[in-house]
Structure formats: C-alpha cells, structure tokens
Amino acid sequence: MRRIAEMVVVITGASAGIGRQLAIDLHARGARLALAARRAQKLDALNHELGGGHLVVEADVSRPADCARLISAARERYGRIDTLIANAGYGFPATVCESTPQQVEQIFRTNVFGSIDCARAAVGVMRGQSARDGLRGQIMMVSSGAARRGLPFFGVYSATKAAQLSLTEAMRIELEGEAIAVTSVHPIGTETDFFTVAEALGVTKIQSNMRRSWRQPVGRVTRAMVRAIARPRREVWTSQTTRVGLAVNALFPSIGDAVMRKQKREIDALNASGN
Ligand SMILES: NC(=O)c1ccc[n+]([C@@H]2O[C@H](COP(=O)([O-])OP(=O)(O)OC[C@H]3O[C@@H](n4cnc5c(N)ncnc54)[C@H](OP(=O)(O)O)[C@@H]3O)[C@@H](O)[C@H]2O)c1
C-alpha cells in the first residue's frame, strides 16, 4: 500500500474533468501535485482553491518540449515523481473517412504522442530515485472503454485510446523489473466537458438527453483512480458490465457490431431531427 500523503503526482489535463477532480481528491489526501494543461488560468484557480501550494505548469502535451519541461519542473520543485497521470486528451465526432489528416494528426499528437513523451521523461526521473513504499514510481494512462472497441463517429479517438492501452501493456512488462508500475484507466461515458469539447470540434451532434443519462459521475472514476494509485493495479474499469460486454465483443464481434449499429442509428436520428 502506497501512502498518498506527501506523494508527488503529476497530472496532465488538470484544468477540467477527470484530471481536475483527481487533483481535488489527491489534495484532500495530502499529495503534492504538479498540475498541467494549456489553460493556465484554470490551473491557477484550481491551485488557489486548494490552498496555493501546488505546482502549476502551462503545457500543451502535443508538444514534446512542453512534456519535457513539465517533468523537469516537477522534479525541480519536489525532487521526485511518484506517479504520472497521463490524462490530457479529447475526442472529436466524425466518421473515419470524414476525419481530415490534420484532425487525425493532432489527436494522435495529443492523446498518444503526448502520453509517450510525458511517460518517457517521467520514467527517466523514476529510474534515478529510490523506492517509496516498494515502488520507484507509477505511470497511469487515462485510456477509455473505447480502447477495446472502436466506436462509430469516434473511430479515430478510439484508435488513440487503443494505442494507449497497447503502450501500457508493453510498458508494464518492460518496467516491472525496475519497480515502476504501469496502469491503464478505462472510463465509460463520464460527466465532464469531454462531450461539449468534442461537439465543438465537429459537425456531428452526439449529446441527447438519453445519452447524457448514461454517464457516470466524475467522482466515480477518480475514486477508482485514487485506489489504484494507493494499490497499483493493471487496469481500472469503472463499469464491470462494459468490461464483460467487451469480453463478449472480443469473442463474438458480430454482437458488438449489433450494439454499435444501434448507437449509430441513435446518432443519425439525433442529427436528422436537428435537436
Ligand atoms: N468523459 C468521458 O466520457 C471519458 C471517457 C473515457 C475516457 N476519457 C478520457 O479522460 C481523459 C480526460 O477527459 P475528461 O473527460 O476529463 O475531459 P475534459 O473535461 O474535456 O478535460 C480534458 C482535459 O485535457 C486537457 N487537454 C486537452 N488537450 C490538451 C493538450 N493538448 N495539452 C494539455 N492538456 C490538454 C484539457 O485542458 P486544456 O484545455 O486546458 O489544455 C482538460 O484539462 C481524456 O484522455 C479522455 O479521453 C473520458
């Protein structure tokens, strides 16, 4: 069991949603935080709300230099990094063939390259530090349930989340001999700014009242993440029903296709109705 009090945690995408709530939860348990995102004002406001004692770093994870600067700043401030939460990310609604090369490149730069660049730099720091409560460090990647099944209108996004899962699976074995744990997190639809941000980036509507009602509260996701920081595990799933459904999909993709066909029909109807 790792003590969260005094633990140094770097969180990308801390200005909103899952990252912001995780910062609040970890602060309540006495962690020392490095909060990163592009909107520095939101980070400053969060830090102020938490008493002002945390490090704020304005960083765009799609830029490798920003990832390196974030990790160096955290090490300089705290002397070590116990957990990196590679959480910064977004999606946009478009069919695969309607996604432009620029959209595809930018989302991979943020969700995938940004995760790798932050993880590479953080592992460099972790390798040089002594173990604390049995571990030198932990890399936690916020992937998605979509890592295991491509979603219609979110095919490119799903591909970035599958890439994050592949990376964590490989890193977990590559780093276990060095006492660095690697965890992937797989939320399902969660009540954050994610869907509003996504809709603003595309022309397809994705939010109906019914679809909103399926979302999980953000605290449910962050509580599970806090537990997996204290006691690192391989994967964090916040919906066991989804997890079982994805196992069925892996064995019988035709069943997964039937569920996804229904989702596509709902989104088509939402866009046809103009609501
Ligand atoms: N909400 C869901 O239903 C859901 C489900 C599964 C997985 N997830 C994953 O959970 C993670 C967090 O999403 P969320 O739901 O909390 O959405 P959110 O409320 O929109 O928050 C996204 C965060 O990522 C940051 N971000 C985006 N692009 C960035 C960039 N280039 N550089 C640095 N920070 C960046 C945003 O900060 P700035 O805009 O200030 O940079 C913001 O803090 C994402 O990786 C998402 O894929 C979400």
The ligand as an SDF file (V2000), in Angstrom:
LIG
                    3D

 48 52  0  0  0  0  0  0  0  0999 V2000
  -15.5020   11.9440  -20.2160 N   0  0  0  0  0  0  0  0  0  0  0  0
  -15.5720   10.7330  -20.7620 C   0  0  0  0  0  0  0  0  0  0  0  0
  -16.6520   10.2400  -21.0810 O   0  0  0  0  0  0  0  0  0  0  0  0
  -14.3100    9.9190  -20.9690 C   0  0  0  0  0  0  0  0  0  0  0  0
  -14.4510    8.5490  -21.1890 C   0  0  0  0  0  0  0  0  0  0  0  0
  -13.3170    7.7790  -21.3930 C   0  0  0  0  0  0  0  0  0  0  0  0
  -12.0680    8.3640  -21.3640 C   0  0  0  0  0  0  0  0  0  0  0  0
  -11.9470    9.6970  -21.1470 N   0  0  0  0  0  0  0  0  0  0  0  0
  -10.5970   10.2770  -21.1560 C   0  0  0  0  0  0  0  0  0  0  0  0
  -10.3810   11.0030  -19.9650 O   0  0  0  0  0  0  0  0  0  0  0  0
   -9.3850   11.9970  -20.2100 C   0  0  0  0  0  0  0  0  0  0  0  0
   -9.8490   13.3060  -19.5830 C   0  0  0  0  0  0  0  0  0  0  0  0
  -11.0130   13.7480  -20.2550 O   0  0  0  0  0  0  0  0  0  0  0  0
  -12.2340   14.4530  -19.4920 P   0  0  0  0  0  0  0  0  0  0  0  0
  -13.4070   13.5910  -19.6370 O   0  0  0  0  0  0  0  0  0  0  0  0
  -11.8230   14.9040  -18.1590 O   0  0  0  0  0  0  0  0  0  0  0  0
  -12.4640   15.7060  -20.4930 O   0  0  0  0  0  0  0  0  0  0  0  0
  -12.3800   17.2860  -20.2340 P   0  0  0  0  0  0  0  0  0  0  0  0
  -13.2580   17.6820  -19.1060 O   0  0  0  0  0  0  0  0  0  0  0  0
  -12.6300   17.9050  -21.5690 O   0  0  0  0  0  0  0  0  0  0  0  0
  -10.8600   17.5250  -19.8040 O   0  0  0  0  0  0  0  0  0  0  0  0
   -9.7980   17.3080  -20.7190 C   0  0  0  0  0  0  0  0  0  0  0  0
   -8.5020   17.8300  -20.1290 C   0  0  0  0  0  0  0  0  0  0  0  0
   -7.4390   17.5720  -21.0570 O   0  0  0  0  0  0  0  0  0  0  0  0
   -6.7170   18.7590  -21.2650 C   0  0  0  0  0  0  0  0  0  0  0  0
   -6.1130   18.8000  -22.5800 N   0  0  0  0  0  0  0  0  0  0  0  0
   -6.6780   18.6010  -23.7950 C   0  0  0  0  0  0  0  0  0  0  0  0
   -5.7640   18.7580  -24.7750 N   0  0  0  0  0  0  0  0  0  0  0  0
   -4.5930   19.0700  -24.1670 C   0  0  0  0  0  0  0  0  0  0  0  0
   -3.2960   19.3680  -24.6300 C   0  0  0  0  0  0  0  0  0  0  0  0
   -3.0000   19.3830  -25.9380 N   0  0  0  0  0  0  0  0  0  0  0  0
   -2.3210   19.6340  -23.7150 N   0  0  0  0  0  0  0  0  0  0  0  0
   -2.6030   19.6360  -22.4070 C   0  0  0  0  0  0  0  0  0  0  0  0
   -3.8230   19.3700  -21.8900 N   0  0  0  0  0  0  0  0  0  0  0  0
   -4.8010   19.1060  -22.7690 C   0  0  0  0  0  0  0  0  0  0  0  0
   -7.7430   19.8910  -21.0600 C   0  0  0  0  0  0  0  0  0  0  0  0
   -7.0690   21.0790  -20.6510 O   0  0  0  0  0  0  0  0  0  0  0  0
   -6.8040   22.3770  -21.5280 P   0  0  0  0  0  0  0  0  0  0  0  0
   -7.9350   22.5080  -22.4960 O   0  0  0  0  0  0  0  0  0  0  0  0
   -6.7580   23.4710  -20.5110 O   0  0  0  0  0  0  0  0  0  0  0  0
   -5.4820   22.1520  -22.1710 O   0  0  0  0  0  0  0  0  0  0  0  0
   -8.5440   19.3300  -19.8940 C   0  0  0  0  0  0  0  0  0  0  0  0
   -7.9120   19.6290  -18.6760 O   0  0  0  0  0  0  0  0  0  0  0  0
   -9.1900   12.0660  -21.7150 C   0  0  0  0  0  0  0  0  0  0  0  0
   -7.9840   11.4280  -22.0650 O   0  0  0  0  0  0  0  0  0  0  0  0
  -10.3770   11.2960  -22.2660 C   0  0  0  0  0  0  0  0  0  0  0  0
  -10.0790   10.6700  -23.4940 O   0  0  0  0  0  0  0  0  0  0  0  0
  -13.0370   10.4950  -20.9410 C   0  0  0  0  0  0  0  0  0  0  0  0
  1  2  1  0
  2  3  2  0
  2  4  1  0
  4  5  1  0
  4 48  2  0
  5  6  2  0
  6  7  1  0
  7  8  2  0
  8  9  1  0
  8 48  1  0
  9 10  1  0
  9 46  1  0
 10 11  1  0
 11 12  1  0
 11 44  1  0
 12 13  1  0
 13 14  1  0
 14 15  2  0
 14 16  1  0
 14 17  1  0
 17 18  1  0
 18 19  2  0
 18 20  1  0
 18 21  1  0
 21 22  1  0
 22 23  1  0
 23 24  1  0
 23 42  1  0
 24 25  1  0
 25 26  1  0
 25 36  1  0
 26 27  1  0
 26 35  1  0
 27 28  2  0
 28 29  1  0
 29 30  1  0
 29 35  2  0
 30 31  1  0
 30 32  2  0
 32 33  1  0
 33 34  2  0
 34 35  1  0
 36 37  1  0
 36 42  1  0
 37 38  1  0
 38 39  2  0
 38 40  1  0
 38 41  1  0
 42 43  1  0
 44 45  1  0
 44 46  1  0
 46 47  1  0
M  CHG  2   8   1  16  -1
M  END
$$$$
